[in-house]
């Protein structure tokens, strides 16, 4: 019984690895053989920031399932601080540090 469970778990892990790996490698294989137009390259350049924005927007502006755009929402205030620092210094590390510190301090103050 134990050997069957181990084989089953191993097959599940292998299947998950394949399902995760194929979508990441397939576009590289397809697009590496073809030269992309400048319009496609420009479009693809904006995908990472778009995905990042979509991921953080819900966390900043929503509390549970409710929209929270009040002055008491410390995440909005922290996001403003981080945006200013990121724009001025263009440093990911400094931006992350600013975010962590501002969330902590605003949580203590408010």
Beta strands, then each sheet from edge to edge (+ up, - down):
strand 1: 62-63
strand 2: 66-67
sheet 1: 1+ 2-
end
